Amino acid sequence: MNEANTHDVDFWSPVIAWETRKNGATYVWREDKLGGYPSRITDKLDEWAEADPDRTWMAARDNKDVWHRVSYGKALKTVRSIAQALIDLGLSTERPVLILSGNSIEHALLALAAQYVGIPSSAVSPAYSLLSTDFGKLKDIAQQITPGLVFTDKLEGFEKAIETVFNPGIPILTLEANLPGRPCLTFNDLCTISPTEAVDAANAAVNPDTVAKFLFTSGTTGSPKAVIQTQRMLCSNQAMVADCYAFLKKEPPVLVDWAPWNHVAAGNKVFNLALYHGGTYYIDEGKPTPKAIGKTIKNLKEISPTWYFNVPAGYEMLVNAMYDDEALRDSFFKNMKYMMYAGAGMAQHTWDDLNRFSAKAKGSPVLIATGLGATETAPFALALSEVQAQPGNVGIPAQGTILKLVPCGEKLEARLKGPNVTPGYWRNEELSRKAFDDEGFYCLGDALRHAVPGDPSKGFYFDGRIAENFKLQTGTWVAVGALRGQLVNDLGGLVRDAVIAGENQEELAALIMPAMPALRTLVPDEERLSNSEILMHDDTRKALSDALAQHVQGSTGSATRVMRLLFLDTEPSFDKGEITDKGSINQRAVLSHRSQMIELLFSDHPDVIHPTTQKTT
């Protein structure tokens, strides 16, 4: 065991090697080789259904707020029935299953049934149907993969999208309702079909190169891209996961997870982590938002997870609740072995609170870590198992994965190769070709820097997106990703996110998204004031000005020093690609669509917030 095992938790014991070649590129890999893995991820469903058929595979709250549980044995029986129905419908890789609605047991069963017989499925963001006004991205998706069946658990809210986007002859699968004028199927009817030998034959034909699913990138810079996910990708990725989180081999995991399955982190890694190890997946209907976090808290007070994932904003909300809720704190940490965060940088104060609370609950801190991957890497590629003093280290390559670092100006561009990497984008040869270099490495578009210069075994820090970075008027490069995380952290929870501006300017500035609950605590009699009045209040401006001054004092130069702040006048637009459905800000899109605000930001307008004490160059 390594130093991360502060309370007898097993992690990997990696052997790292590296080489820098004459062209300047550095290659980092594992000398301990990746072990074997199944040809089909659904082989694990067969395995656990036979080994322990009554064990709970998945659970979700029903309309009476009671956990409805599905065992491994029941899941396999249902999957085989649905698989027969999909064969009968003539579905194939050319006519896959498109899933419009969010996480549910039915969604999970349908996706596994399709994979069981070699038919891809594709879960797309419900926001493309529910939040979009023009359904543009959903139209692009439908044209790319030409679905043969569309599923949504409830029709309510999805009717307009279905009517607008899909050919009237495409069957619609729901739990119960019908859409007039269209062929409709009900989920329960599919579950009662008796499987034939055709199911076994189709299952036997599934191989590592079979397309398991399509996952779409968020499409913030254009149409969403259909990333091919093969069975080899899913299975090798879980073998990598099993190596890293070695404790999973001793005890099946218990998961409580809200993250959407249309994204790779939850849809591949977390979903298959439970299946691969015979664990139990509790679907959390909450979200890391002020309105929905209460549901997550309720679930975590009832179910104690052993492995947990959330975004930094979700962890911060949980930490805030734990200060006054000892029952939540005790239940959350009771069986916890590992906490993972991703999607954004974690603030130091959130990191410190999690360490303090977990140490109090368990006698020593639970490991908190992040990693690095992409939809194109299924996603597990780099991970960390060493105790750190601060957040941000994305770790080292997983078994079977080679990391290539290519000098790009002052940065090191990260590229990856391994069995977990996609063969390309569906029906887009040109895009697939551009995604790989001449050695077959997938180009992540991310920059990394060594945690310890010259020693890749100590991991790496994310150093921004290559495409996001820009130069100041002085010619100095700005690492946008790292600076953005640092600024949000330095502003001490008063803002949710920031967009860095300053290309060809003398100094840096930022458009900021307010954290209204935190800002309201700064202002007397805040309940009588509107949000706009809170934002313009002298106490709010002074707090941000003071925090900005501390940020400036801690900076190391013009490329790490933001000198101006301005609140975004409206929330980022989903249809314009300024924000994804998981809440990630697209830096370039915001800057492109907010040119007037950028002009205002660099003017002498009184709304612009400056540091109380300005640091001179």
DOPA-708201 format. One record per residue (C-alpha): residue in three letters; z, y, x. Coordinates in steps of 0.05 Angstrom, whole numbers, padded with zeros to 5 digits, always signed. Layout:
<nodes>
ALAZYX
...
</nodes>
This chain:
<nodes>
MET+00000+00000+00000
ASN-00012+00071+00023
GLU+00029+00134+00019
ALA+00007+00148-00052
ASN+00049+00091-00078
THR+00111+00132-00090
HIS+00135+00084-00143
ASP+00103+00017-00125
VAL+00033+00031-00150
ASP-00025-00003-00114
PHE-00088+00036-00095
TRP-00145+00019-00048
SER-00142+00012+00028
PRO-00209+00041+00049
VAL-00242+00035+00117
ILE-00285+00097+00128
ALA-00341+00104+00178
TRP-00389+00162+00191
GLU-00447+00184+00235
THR-00480+00251+00248
ARG-00554+00245+00266
LYS-00599+00290+00306
ASN-00625+00325+00244
GLY-00554+00349+00229
ALA-00542+00304+00169
THR-00477+00266+00167
TYR-00471+00198+00133
VAL-00404+00174+00107
TRP-00393+00103+00081
ARG-00343+00047+00070
GLU-00341-00011+00119
ASP-00302-00052+00068
LYS-00359-00076+00024
LEU-00364-00075-00051
GLY-00347-00142-00083
GLY-00383-00178-00138
TYR-00390-00154-00210
PRO-00420-00179-00275
SER-00494-00172-00293
ARG-00475-00144-00362
ILE-00416-00101-00380
THR-00410-00139-00446
ASP-00394-00202-00407
LYS-00324-00172-00403
LEU-00321-00171-00479
ASP-00338-00245-00480
GLU-00286-00257-00425
TRP-00227-00222-00459
ALA-00245-00247-00528
GLU-00238-00318-00501
ALA-00177-00305-00456
ASP-00135-00265-00506
PRO-00171-00256-00573
ASP-00112-00223-00608
ARG-00102-00168-00556
THR-00117-00098-00582
TRP-00182-00072-00552
MET-00186-00006-00590
ALA-00144+00033-00640
ALA-00155+00096-00681
ARG-00116+00130-00736
ASP-00139+00115-00807
ASN-00139+00162-00867
LYS-00065+00144-00877
ASP-00049+00166-00806
VAL-00034+00094-00785
TRP-00063+00063-00723
HIS-00120+00016-00743
ARG-00128-00036-00688
VAL-00186-00080-00670
SER-00174-00141-00626
TYR-00220-00167-00572
GLY-00235-00228-00615
LYS-00252-00187-00676
ALA-00293-00138-00634
LEU-00337-00194-00606
LYS-00349-00224-00675
THR-00369-00156-00703
VAL-00412-00138-00643
ARG-00452-00202-00651
SER-00464-00189-00725
ILE-00487-00117-00712
ALA-00530-00142-00655
GLN-00567-00188-00703
ALA-00580-00129-00749
LEU-00608-00087-00693
ILE-00655-00144-00673
ASP-00677-00150-00746
LEU-00693-00075-00747
GLY-00740-00085-00688
LEU-00702-00037-00642
SER-00717-00036-00568
THR-00716+00008-00506
GLU-00774+00046-00537
ARG-00737+00053-00603
PRO-00663+00058-00585
VAL-00601+00076-00626
LEU-00583+00150-00629
ILE-00510+00166-00645
LEU-00497+00236-00672
SER-00422+00233-00688
GLY-00361+00232-00643
ASN-00314+00178-00618
SER-00296+00124-00668
ILE-00286+00049-00670
GLU-00352+00042-00707
HIS-00387+00083-00654
ALA-00358+00037-00600
LEU-00377-00027-00636
LEU-00448-00003-00648
ALA-00458+00018-00576
LEU-00432-00049-00550
ALA-00474-00088-00600
ALA-00537-00052-00576
GLN-00520-00067-00503
TYR-00504-00139-00520
VAL-00577-00152-00537
GLY-00610-00103-00488
ILE-00622-00045-00536
PRO-00601+00022-00508
SER-00560+00071-00547
SER-00551+00145-00535
ALA-00491+00185-00558
VAL-00508+00258-00562
SER-00461+00316-00571
PRO-00441+00327-00644
ALA-00447+00401-00628
TYR-00522+00394-00626
SER-00519+00379-00700
LEU-00457+00417-00722
LEU-00455+00481-00680
SER-00528+00494-00665
THR-00567+00538-00711
ASP-00637+00517-00690
PHE-00625+00444-00670
GLY-00669+00457-00610
LYS-00634+00410-00562
LEU-00630+00355-00614
LYS-00705+00361-00626
ASP-00717+00354-00551
ILE-00673+00293-00548
ALA-00708+00259-00607
GLN-00776+00272-00575
GLN-00754+00243-00509
ILE-00725+00177-00532
THR-00759+00166-00600
PRO-00700+00132-00636
GLY-00709+00075-00684
LEU-00641+00084-00717
VAL-00595+00144-00725
PHE-00520+00134-00735
THR-00467+00182-00759
ASP-00400+00158-00787
LYS-00399+00213-00839
LEU-00460+00250-00866
GLU-00421+00313-00883
GLY-00444+00368-00835
PHE-00501+00327-00806
GLU-00549+00328-00866
LYS-00587+00391-00844
ALA-00596+00367-00773
ILE-00622+00299-00797
GLU-00669+00330-00847
THR-00695+00380-00796
VAL-00703+00336-00735
PHE-00718+00264-00754
ASN-00779+00231-00784
PRO-00764+00210-00857
GLY-00780+00137-00840
ILE-00724+00130-00789
PRO-00665+00091-00819
ILE-00598+00127-00823
LEU-00535+00086-00812
THR-00469+00112-00840
LEU-00402+00085-00862
GLU-00415+00093-00936
ALA-00456+00153-00960
ASN-00531+00155-00971
LEU-00582+00209-00957
PRO-00631+00214-01015
GLY-00703+00202-00998
ARG-00688+00165-00933
PRO-00676+00092-00916
CYS-00601+00084-00907
LEU-00557+00028-00883
THR-00481+00021-00888
PHE-00440-00001-00829
ASN-00400-00054-00866
ASP-00464-00088-00888
LEU-00485-00097-00815
CYS-00417-00126-00798
THR-00425-00183-00847
ILE-00492-00209-00821
SER-00489-00278-00790
PRO-00515-00279-00719
THR-00570-00328-00701
GLU-00595-00359-00636
ALA-00635-00295-00627
VAL-00571-00258-00607
ASP-00556-00309-00552
ALA-00627-00308-00527
ALA-00629-00232-00525
ASN-00561-00229-00490
ALA-00584-00279-00437
ALA-00645-00236-00423
VAL-00603-00175-00406
ASN-00601-00166-00331
PRO-00575-00114-00281
ASP-00639-00072-00288
THR-00636-00070-00365
VAL-00626+00000-00392
ALA-00557+00001-00423
LYS-00557+00071-00451
PHE-00584+00141-00442
LEU-00536+00198-00426
PHE-00560+00269-00432
THR-00541+00324-00385
SER-00515+00386-00420
GLY-00582+00422-00415
THR-00553+00489-00398
THR-00615+00507-00358
GLY-00667+00478-00405
SER-00678+00416-00446
PRO-00625+00361-00439
LYS-00648+00307-00390
ALA-00644+00233-00410
VAL-00608+00200-00351
ILE-00622+00125-00349
GLN-00558+00083-00345
THR-00572+00011-00325
GLN-00526-00049-00331
ARG-00521-00050-00255
MET-00496+00022-00255
LEU-00442+00008-00307
CYS-00418-00057-00276
SER-00419-00035-00203
ASN-00383+00029-00223
GLN-00327-00010-00254
ALA-00321-00054-00192
MET-00313+00011-00152
VAL-00260+00035-00202
ALA-00223-00032-00197
ASP-00221-00026-00122
CYS-00193+00045-00124
TYR-00142+00035-00179
ALA-00118-00033-00153
PHE-00058-00032-00200
LEU-00105-00047-00258
LYS-00112-00119-00233
LYS-00038-00130-00247
GLU-00031-00098-00315
PRO-00085-00082-00367
PRO-00089-00007-00377
VAL-00065+00032-00437
LEU-00108+00093-00450
VAL-00100+00152-00497
ASP-00164+00192-00491
TRP-00199+00248-00529
ALA-00258+00261-00483
PRO-00326+00252-00517
TRP-00368+00190-00504
ASN-00432+00230-00500
HIS-00407+00252-00431
VAL-00406+00205-00372
ALA-00332+00211-00354
ALA-00307+00183-00420
GLY-00369+00147-00445
ASN-00376+00106-00382
LYS-00315+00108-00338
VAL-00257+00111-00387
PHE-00291+00070-00443
ASN-00311+00014-00395
LEU-00245+00018-00355
ALA-00209-00009-00416
LEU-00261-00063-00430
TYR-00268-00086-00358
HIS-00193-00097-00349
GLY-00175-00122-00419
GLY-00139-00057-00434
THR-00126-00020-00499
TYR-00161+00046-00515
TYR-00127+00092-00565
ILE-00176+00144-00592
ASP-00143+00212-00590
GLU-00171+00257-00645
GLY-00139+00317-00611
LYS-00171+00364-00561
PRO-00148+00413-00507
THR-00151+00472-00554
PRO-00095+00512-00586
LYS-00113+00484-00655
ALA-00121+00411-00636
ILE-00071+00399-00579
GLY-00017+00383-00630
LYS-00053+00318-00648
THR-00056+00298-00575
ILE+00018+00312-00567
LYS+00034+00270-00629
ASN-00006+00212-00602
LEU+00026+00216-00532
LYS+00095+00215-00563
GLU+00078+00149-00597
ILE+00035+00116-00543
SER+00053+00117-00469
PRO-00010+00112-00427
THR-00013+00079-00358
TRP-00077+00115-00335
TYR-00093+00184-00362
PHE-00151+00233-00360
ASN-00155+00305-00382
VAL-00186+00371-00362
PRO-00141+00422-00328
ALA-00135+00464-00391
GLY-00110+00403-00428
TYR-00058+00388-00375
GLU-00034+00460-00377
MET-00024+00456-00452
LEU+00015+00391-00444
VAL+00058+00421-00389
ASN+00074+00482-00433
ALA+00095+00435-00489
MET+00137+00392-00442
TYR+00183+00451-00425
ASP+00212+00448-00495
ASP+00195+00376-00515
GLU+00235+00325-00475
ALA+00210+00268-00520
LEU+00138+00284-00501
ARG+00156+00287-00428
ASP+00192+00221-00429
SER+00138+00184-00469
PHE+00081+00212-00428
PHE+00109+00192-00361
LYS+00144+00128-00383
ASN+00090+00079-00359
MET+00044+00127-00322
LYS+00012+00102-00258
TYR-00043+00154-00247
MET-00066+00221-00275
MET-00138+00244-00265
TYR-00167+00313-00278
ALA-00239+00336-00276
GLY-00286+00388-00305
ALA-00254+00448-00270
GLY-00205+00466-00216
MET-00131+00455-00232
ALA-00084+00514-00223
GLN-00029+00505-00172
HIS+00026+00519-00222
THR+00001+00464-00268
TRP-00003+00416-00209
ASP+00068+00434-00188
ASP+00096+00426-00259
LEU+00064+00357-00267
ASN+00094+00335-00201
ARG+00162+00362-00220
PHE+00163+00332-00290
SER+00137+00264-00267
ALA+00188+00261-00209
LYS+00244+00276-00257
ALA+00220+00222-00306
LYS+00205+00167-00255
GLY+00244+00185-00192
SER+00181+00203-00153
PRO+00117+00240-00171
VAL+00058+00205-00204
LEU-00006+00213-00166
ILE-00051+00268-00193
ALA-00122+00268-00167
THR-00194+00285-00181
GLY-00261+00259-00156
LEU-00334+00275-00153
GLY-00392+00245-00190
ALA-00447+00260-00239
THR-00482+00232-00300
GLU-00532+00205-00250
THR-00478+00166-00213
ALA-00447+00133-00275
PRO-00401+00174-00253
PHE-00352+00144-00203
ALA-00374+00162-00131
LEU-00318+00198-00093
ALA-00244+00189-00107
LEU-00176+00203-00078
SER-00112+00162-00073
GLU-00073+00202-00022
VAL-00016+00248-00041
GLN-00036+00321-00033
ALA+00002+00386-00030
GLN-00049+00422-00073
PRO-00106+00404-00121
GLY-00179+00403-00104
ASN-00192+00346-00055
VAL-00247+00303-00087
GLY-00235+00245-00039
ILE-00279+00196-00002
PRO-00338+00151-00021
ALA-00325+00091-00066
GLN-00342+00021-00041
GLY-00417+00012-00039
THR-00431+00087-00041
ILE-00461+00126+00018
LEU-00448+00201+00021
LYS-00500+00242+00058
LEU-00482+00314+00078
VAL-00542+00358+00093
PRO-00535+00427+00123
CYS-00560+00480+00074
GLY-00549+00549+00102
GLU-00474+00554+00113
LYS-00461+00496+00065
LEU-00463+00421+00066
GLU-00504+00394+00008
ALA-00479+00327-00019
ARG-00526+00269-00034
LEU-00509+00198-00056
LYS-00538+00128-00054
GLY-00510+00064-00084
PRO-00518+00013-00140
ASN-00484+00063-00187
VAL-00541+00114-00180
THR-00592+00121-00235
PRO-00665+00100-00223
GLY-00685+00166-00255
TYR-00698+00204-00319
TRP-00729+00171-00380
ARG-00803+00185-00388
ASN-00802+00239-00335
GLU-00831+00215-00269
GLU-00836+00285-00238
LEU-00764+00302-00252
SER-00742+00234-00225
ARG-00782+00244-00161
LYS-00751+00313-00149
ALA-00681+00286-00158
PHE-00683+00243-00095
ASP-00696+00258-00022
ASP-00743+00220+00024
GLU-00689+00169+00039
GLY-00674+00154-00034
PHE-00610+00194-00038
TYR-00595+00228-00104
CYS-00587+00303-00093
LEU-00523+00324-00129
GLY-00534+00399-00121
ASP-00461+00406-00101
ALA-00435+00431-00035
LEU-00374+00400-00001
ARG-00330+00420+00057
HIS-00284+00376+00099
ALA-00211+00375+00080
VAL-00198+00366+00155
PRO-00256+00390+00198
GLY-00291+00333+00233
ASP-00253+00278+00196
PRO-00288+00252+00133
SER-00233+00201+00122
LYS-00188+00258+00096
GLY-00235+00275+00040
PHE-00273+00336+00018
TYR-00266+00398-00025
PHE-00318+00420-00075
ASP-00353+00481-00045
GLY-00394+00505-00104
ARG-00461+00489-00135
ILE-00518+00504-00088
ALA-00558+00537-00145
GLU-00499+00582-00166
ASN-00485+00612-00098
PHE-00513+00680-00080
LYS-00510+00734-00026
LEU-00476+00801-00026
GLN-00513+00863-00003
THR-00486+00849+00066
GLY-00521+00782+00068
THR-00455+00744+00062
TRP-00459+00680+00020
VAL-00411+00673-00039
ALA-00387+00603-00057
VAL-00382+00615-00132
GLY-00349+00550-00153
ALA-00291+00554-00105
LEU-00281+00629-00117
ARG-00282+00621-00192
GLY-00227+00569-00190
GLN-00186+00611-00142
LEU-00192+00674-00185
VAL-00171+00638-00249
ASN-00112+00609-00211
ASP-00093+00677-00182
LEU-00095+00710-00250
GLY-00037+00665-00269
GLY-00058+00636-00336
LEU-00080+00702-00366
VAL-00154+00681-00369
ARG-00188+00616-00389
ASP-00248+00622-00344
ALA-00290+00672-00305
VAL-00362+00686-00287
ILE-00372+00714-00217
ALA-00422+00771-00209
GLY-00445+00812-00149
GLU-00512+00787-00124
ASN-00539+00841-00078
GLN-00479+00885-00094
GLU-00429+00913-00044
GLU-00370+00877-00076
LEU-00354+00821-00125
ALA-00335+00827-00198
ALA-00321+00779-00255
LEU-00331+00773-00330
ILE-00268+00740-00356
MET-00250+00699-00418
PRO-00181+00718-00443
ALA-00124+00668-00455
MET-00099+00703-00518
PRO-00032+00666-00527
ALA-00012+00686-00456
LEU-00036+00757-00463
ARG+00001+00766-00528
THR+00067+00751-00494
LEU+00057+00813-00451
VAL+00054+00862-00509
PRO+00113+00886-00553
ASP+00104+00876-00628
GLU+00041+00836-00613
GLU+00040+00804-00682
ARG+00017+00871-00712
LEU-00042+00878-00664
SER-00111+00848-00667
ASN-00141+00811-00608
SER-00184+00870-00588
GLU-00122+00915-00589
ILE-00085+00866-00545
LEU-00142+00866-00495
MET-00142+00941-00490
HIS-00066+00949-00488
ASP-00037+00983-00427
ASP+00011+00925-00414
THR-00047+00875-00414
ARG-00088+00917-00367
LYS-00030+00929-00320
ALA-00013+00854-00316
LEU-00085+00837-00299
SER-00090+00895-00251
ASP-00027+00871-00215
ALA-00052+00799-00213
LEU-00119+00822-00187
ALA-00084+00861-00132
GLN-00048+00797-00110
HIS-00115+00761-00110
VAL-00145+00816-00066
GLN-00087+00814-00017
GLY-00095+00739-00010
SER-00170+00741+00003
THR-00202+00730+00071
GLY-00263+00775+00063
SER-00313+00806+00017
ALA-00341+00738-00005
THR-00273+00715-00030
ARG-00249+00780-00060
VAL-00262+00801-00133
MET-00252+00875-00143
ARG-00270+00886-00216
LEU-00256+00851-00282
LEU-00285+00860-00352
PHE-00271+00819-00414
LEU-00332+00784-00444
ASP-00350+00821-00507
THR-00366+00757-00545
GLU-00353+00683-00535
PRO-00406+00646-00493
SER-00464+00623-00536
PHE-00477+00548-00544
ASP-00549+00557-00567
LYS-00565+00602-00507
GLY-00536+00550-00460
GLU-00480+00595-00437
ILE-00429+00541-00451
THR-00432+00466-00461
ASP-00398+00427-00517
LYS-00343+00407-00468
GLY-00328+00480-00454
SER-00360+00486-00385
ILE-00388+00555-00369
ASN-00459+00560-00343
GLN-00453+00616-00292
ARG-00528+00631-00287
ALA-00540+00631-00362
VAL-00483+00680-00376
LEU-00508+00727-00321
SER-00579+00722-00347
HIS-00561+00738-00419
ARG-00508+00791-00405
SER-00547+00840-00361
GLN-00519+00900-00398
MET-00448+00876-00387
ILE-00462+00865-00313
GLU-00488+00937-00309
LEU-00424+00960-00343
LEU-00382+00918-00297
PHE-00408+00955-00236
SER-00402+01024-00267
ASP-00344+01072-00273
HIS-00332+01053-00346
PRO-00258+01057-00365
ASP-00257+00986-00393
VAL-00267+00957-00323
ILE-00201+00932-00293
HIS-00188+00946-00219
PRO-00132+00921-00174
THR-00071+00966-00172
THR-00076+00968-00096
GLN-00145+00961-00067
LYS-00154+00926-00001
THR-00205+00961+00044
THR-00258+00924+00083
</nodes>
